Amino acid sequence: MKTFDALNWVKTSVLSQRSRNFLTVLGFAIGVSAVTLLAAMGDSLKQFVLNEFTQFGSNIIGITPGKTDTMGVTGILRTNRGISLEDAQSLATLPEVEGVVPVVAGTAEIKYRNLTRATELVGVSHYAAQAWKMTVAQGQFLPADDLMHPRAFVVLGSKLHRELFGTAPALGEPLRIAGSRFTVVGVFAPKGQFLGMDLDEMAYIPAARGLSMFNRESLMEVDLLYSPGLNSDWVAEQARQHLLRRHGVEDFTIVTQDQMLDTLDGILNVVRFAGIAIGSISLLVGSVGIYSILTISLWQRRNEVGLLRALGMQQNLLVRLFLGEAVFIAVLGGAAGLVILTVVQMVLSLVLPQLPPLLTLSSAGLGLGVSVVIGILAGARPAIQASRLPPIEALRAE
């Protein structure tokens, strides 16, 4: 039998039973779209999270006060010392460290002339713009002052600048922040949001000024900027040994970006595989549908099978024809599932435009590949049964 004739036979057999095959195709469509969507969503979320964190630089190590035994779970403080500005200054002397960003944050009231606004205030060092990959649109970032005794300068986020100054220039203008006088030295270019925080509505001042303003003795975090060619775990160990010599006890937690991404990747993989397992239930239902349809079809078409066998059709060709029906039904379901996925992606692109695309060549190939495999497995037994029917008995069947 020619290939064209075989394809036409398969198409005619499937389309002649549209109503019966519809539910099977629908089950496959739901299953394939669920499996493909959840698998692709895991990859997209992973890329999204990676982009969120690496937009602040990929060669950063974070040090926070308090020792945690498991990442993300608050541990027991062994000392109340915390991490001081002096600790941050001493970490800058390590040869592996290119820059140190002490971080302290809080809410403060900013006043310019008759305009007043409560906003997030972040105390940092002059390395913050370089470490966090933030671009200054006007002026400059905080100058390289003495970390312990910096001048009262402030850099504004783009939205905060627009709300306070509109289109007027801000450089050199005085502001009152929590009652203290600061001078605007720069304005950041738009940066967007990070984990729900609008970075463009923040103001950035020297860390020492922030500690004084918020009446704090210790920092919330210290970020170390190291050379890209170095191993993050090795740099983290050097910083750990340095702080151990200063504190005498490990009352701090060091987290590299690699560790954070590995943890998030593990969580996303669990969600991904759980979703795939749920979607596989629909595929199982679809495979049962294919098996049932082909079995019933075999019983109803015994005359046809007997005639084909009597005319000399080989068993392996008959197996391939029945498997072709199963694969055709499965591919129809898989294609319908990809159409559903395309609609879902269009909706998600409106809600989360920054989310990477879900429907890619790999995810589409995965969906159709799963469909074909399930179709072959579900149709194998009915196909073999059809090929083994004795021609005489099949022709006598009513």
C-alpha positions in Angstrom: 0.0 0.0 0.0 1.3 3.4 -0.9 1.9 6.0 1.8 -0.7 8.3 0.4 -3.3 5.5 0.4 -2.4 4.6 4.0 -2.7 8.1 5.2 -6.1 8.5 3.4 -7.3 5.2 5.0 -6.3 6.5 8.5 -7.9 9.9 8.0 -11.2 8.4 6.7 -11.3 5.9 9.6 -10.9 8.6 12.2 -13.1 11.2 10.7 -15.9 8.7 10.1 -16.3 8.5 13.9 -16.1 12.2 14.8 -18.5 12.1 17.7 -16.9 9.1 19.3 -13.4 10.5 18.8 -14.2 14.0 20.0 -14.1 13.2 23.7 -10.8 11.4 23.3 -9.3 14.3 21.4 -10.6 16.7 24.1 -9.0 14.6 26.9 -5.7 14.6 25.0 -5.9 18.3 24.4 -6.4 19.1 28.1 -3.7 16.7 29.1 -1.1 17.8 26.6 -1.8 21.5 27.2 -1.5 20.9 31.0 1.7 18.9 30.7 3.2 21.3 28.2 2.0 24.4 30.0 3.3 23.3 33.4 6.6 22.1 32.0 7.1 25.3 30.0 5.9 27.4 32.9 8.6 25.9 35.1 11.3 26.8 32.6 9.8 30.3 32.1 9.5 31.0 35.9 13.1 29.8 36.3 14.2 32.2 33.6 12.0 35.0 35.1 13.5 34.4 38.6 17.0 34.3 37.1 16.4 37.6 35.3 15.0 39.2 38.5 18.1 38.3 40.5 20.8 38.8 37.9 19.5 42.3 37.0 21.4 43.3 40.1 24.6 41.6 39.0 25.6 37.9 39.1 28.8 38.3 41.1 27.3 39.3 44.4 27.4 37.6 47.8 24.9 38.6 50.5 25.8 38.6 54.2 23.0 39.0 56.8 23.1 39.1 60.6 22.0 36.0 62.5 22.9 32.4 61.8 20.4 30.2 59.8 20.9 26.5 59.5 18.5 26.2 56.6 18.3 28.9 53.9 15.1 30.9 54.2 14.3 29.8 57.8 15.2 32.3 60.5 17.8 30.9 62.8 18.7 31.6 66.5 20.9 34.6 67.1 23.9 33.6 69.1 24.9 37.1 69.7 23.3 40.6 69.5 26.3 42.1 67.8 24.9 42.0 64.2 26.9 43.3 61.3 28.3 46.8 61.8 29.6 49.4 59.4 33.1 48.7 60.6 32.6 45.0 59.6 31.6 46.2 56.1 34.6 48.4 55.9 37.0 45.6 57.0 35.5 43.3 54.3 36.5 45.8 51.7 40.1 45.0 52.5 39.9 41.4 51.3 41.8 41.0 48.0 38.9 39.0 46.5 36.4 41.8 47.1 36.1 44.6 44.5 33.5 46.6 46.5 31.2 46.5 49.5 27.6 47.7 49.7 26.3 48.0 53.3 22.5 48.1 53.3 20.1 49.7 55.7 16.5 50.6 54.7 13.4 52.1 56.1 10.6 54.6 55.5 11.1 58.3 55.8 9.4 61.5 54.9 11.0 63.5 52.1 10.0 67.2 51.7 10.8 69.5 48.9 9.4 73.0 49.2 5.6 72.5 49.7 5.7 68.8 48.6 5.9 66.0 51.1 6.1 62.3 50.4 6.7 59.2 52.5 9.0 56.8 50.6 11.4 53.9 51.0 14.9 55.1 51.9 18.0 52.9 51.3 21.3 53.5 52.9 24.2 52.2 50.7 27.8 53.0 49.6 29.1 54.4 46.4 29.5 50.8 45.0 25.7 50.2 45.0 25.1 51.5 41.4 27.9 49.3 40.1 27.0 46.2 42.1 23.3 46.4 41.4 23.7 47.5 37.8 21.7 50.7 38.1 22.2 53.5 35.6 22.3 57.1 36.6 20.3 59.3 34.1 21.2 62.7 35.6 24.3 63.8 37.7 26.2 61.0 39.4 25.8 58.4 42.1 26.9 58.8 45.7 30.6 59.9 45.7 33.4 57.7 47.2 33.3 59.4 50.6 34.6 58.0 53.9 32.2 55.1 54.7 32.0 56.3 58.3 31.6 60.0 57.7 29.9 60.6 54.3 28.4 63.9 53.2 24.6 64.3 53.1 23.9 63.5 49.5 20.9 61.7 48.0 20.1 60.0 44.7 16.5 59.8 43.6 14.6 57.1 41.7 13.0 58.2 38.4 9.4 58.2 39.7 10.3 59.9 43.0 12.2 62.6 41.0 9.2 63.1 38.7 6.7 63.4 41.7 8.9 65.9 43.5 10.4 68.0 40.7 8.2 67.2 37.6 10.3 68.2 34.6 12.4 70.7 36.6 16.1 69.9 37.2 16.9 68.4 40.5 20.7 68.4 40.7 22.0 70.5 43.5 18.5 71.1 45.0 18.1 70.7 48.8 15.7 68.2 50.3 14.6 67.6 53.9 14.6 63.9 54.7 13.3 63.0 58.2 14.2 66.6 59.2 17.8 66.5 57.9 19.0 68.5 54.9 20.3 66.5 51.9 21.5 67.6 48.5 20.4 65.8 45.3 23.4 64.7 43.3 21.8 62.3 40.9 18.7 60.7 39.4 18.5 57.0 38.4 17.2 55.8 35.1 14.0 53.7 35.3 14.8 50.3 36.8 11.4 48.7 37.4 10.2 46.4 40.2 12.0 43.7 42.1 10.0 41.2 44.1 7.1 43.7 44.5 9.2 46.7 45.4 9.2 49.7 43.0 12.9 50.7 42.8 12.0 53.9 41.0 10.2 55.3 44.0 13.1 54.9 46.4 15.8 57.4 47.5 19.4 56.4 48.2 21.6 57.9 50.8 25.0 56.9 52.5 24.6 54.0 54.8 26.1 55.8 57.8 23.4 58.5 57.4 20.8 55.8 57.2 21.9 54.1 60.4 21.8 57.5 62.2 18.4 58.4 60.7 16.8 55.0 61.6 18.6 54.9 65.0 20.2 51.5 64.2 23.6 50.2 65.2 23.8 47.3 62.7 23.2 46.8 59.1 20.4 44.8 57.5 22.7 43.3 54.9 26.2 43.6 53.3 26.6 42.8 49.7 30.1 41.9 48.4 31.0 42.6 44.8 33.7 40.2 43.6 35.6 39.5 40.4 33.5 37.5 37.9 36.2 35.0 37.3 36.3 33.8 40.9 34.4 31.0 42.4 31.5 32.3 44.5 31.8 29.6 47.2 35.5 30.3 47.6 34.9 34.0 48.0 32.1 33.3 50.5 34.5 31.1 52.6 37.1 33.9 52.7 34.5 36.4 53.9 33.2 33.8 56.5 36.7 33.3 57.9 37.3 37.0 58.0 34.1 37.7 60.0 34.8 34.7 62.3 38.1 36.3 63.2 36.3 39.6 64.0 33.2 38.1 65.8 34.7 35.0 67.3 31.4 33.2 66.5 29.4 32.6 63.3 26.5 34.9 64.0 25.9 35.7 60.4 24.6 34.0 57.2 26.3 34.1 53.9 24.3 33.4 50.8 25.7 33.3 47.2 23.4 33.9 44.2 24.2 30.4 43.1 22.8 28.9 46.3 19.7 31.1 46.2 19.0 30.1 42.6 19.6 26.4 43.3 17.1 26.6 46.1 14.5 28.4 44.0 15.2 26.0 41.1 14.5 23.0 43.4 11.2 24.6 44.5 10.2 25.3 40.9 11.1 21.7 39.9 8.8 20.3 42.6 5.9 22.5 41.3 6.7 21.6 37.7 6.8 17.8 38.3 3.6 18.0 40.4 1.8 19.8 37.6 3.1 17.4 35.0 1.8 14.5 37.1 -1.7 16.1 37.4 -1.7 16.8 33.6 -0.7 13.2 33.0 -4.0 12.0 34.5 -5.8 13.6 31.5 -3.4 11.9 29.2 -4.2 8.6 30.9 -7.9 9.2 30.4 -7.2 10.0 26.8 -5.1 6.8 26.3 -7.9 4.7 27.7 -10.3 6.5 25.3 -8.0 5.6 22.3 -7.8 2.0 23.5 -11.6 1.7 23.9 -12.3 3.3 20.5 -9.9 1.1 18.6 -11.1 -2.0 20.4 -14.8 -1.2 19.5 -13.8 -0.2 16.0 -12.0 -3.5 15.6 -15.1 -5.4 16.5 -17.3 -3.3 14.2 -14.9 -3.5 11.3 -14.1 -7.2 11.4 -15.5 -7.6 7.8 -13.2 -4.9 6.6 -10.2 -6.4 8.4 -11.0 -9.9 7.1 -11.3 -8.6 3.5 -8.0 -6.9 3.8 -6.3 -10.0 5.1 -8.0 -12.2 2.5 -6.7 -9.9 -0.2 -3.2 -10.5 1.0 -2.5 -7.6 3.3 0.4 -8.4 5.6 0.0 -8.4 9.3 2.7 -5.7 9.9 1.0 -3.4 7.5 -2.4 -3.8 9.3 -0.7 -3.1 12.6 0.8 0.1 11.2 -2.6 1.2 9.9 -4.3 0.7 13.2 -1.4 2.4 15.0 -1.7 5.2 12.5 -5.3 5.8 13.6 -4.2 5.9 17.3 -1.4 8.3 16.5 -3.6 10.5 14.4 -6.2 10.8 17.2 -3.4 11.6 19.6 -1.8 14.2 17.4 -5.1 15.9 16.9 -5.5 16.1 20.6 -1.9 17.4 21.0 -2.4 20.0 18.3 -5.6 21.1 20.0 -3.7 21.3 23.3 -1.1 23.6 21.7 -3.8 25.8 20.5 -5.2 26.1 24.1 -1.6 26.8 25.2 -1.3 29.6 22.7 -4.5 31.2 24.0 -3.2 30.9 27.6 0.1 32.5 26.6 -1.7 35.5 24.9 -3.7 36.1 28.2 -0.6 35.8 30.4 1.4 38.2 28.1 -1.2 40.8 28.9 -1.1 40.1 32.7 2.6 39.4 33.0 4.4 41.0 30.0 7.8 40.3 31.6 7.2 36.5 31.8 9.2 34.6 29.1 7.1 32.9 26.4 5.6 29.6 27.4 5.1 28.1 23.9 8.5 27.4 22.5 9.8 24.9 20.0 10.9 22.6 22.8 7.6 22.8 24.7 5.6 22.3 21.5 7.8 19.3 20.6 7.4 17.9 24.1 3.6 18.1 23.8 3.4 16.5 20.4 6.0 13.9 21.4 4.1 12.9 24.4 0.9 12.6 22.3 2.6 10.3 19.8 4.1 8.0 22.5 0.8 7.7 24.4 -1.1 7.1 21.1 1.3 4.3 20.2 1.1 2.7 23.6 -2.7 2.9 23.7 -3.2 1.6 20.2 -0.6 -1.2 20.2 -2.8 -4.0 21.6 -5.9 -3.3 19.4 -3.6 -3.1 16.4 -2.0 -6.4 17.1 -5.4 -8.0 17.8 -6.6 -6.7 14.4 -3.7 -8.2 12.6 -4.2 -11.6 14.2 -7.9 -12.0 13.2 -8.3 -15.1 11.0 -9.5 -13.9 7.6 -12.3 -16.5 7.2 -13.8 -15.8 10.7 -13.5 -12.0 10.1 -15.4 -12.3 6.8 -18.2 -14.4 8.4 -18.7 -11.8 11.2 -21.9 -9.7 11.0 
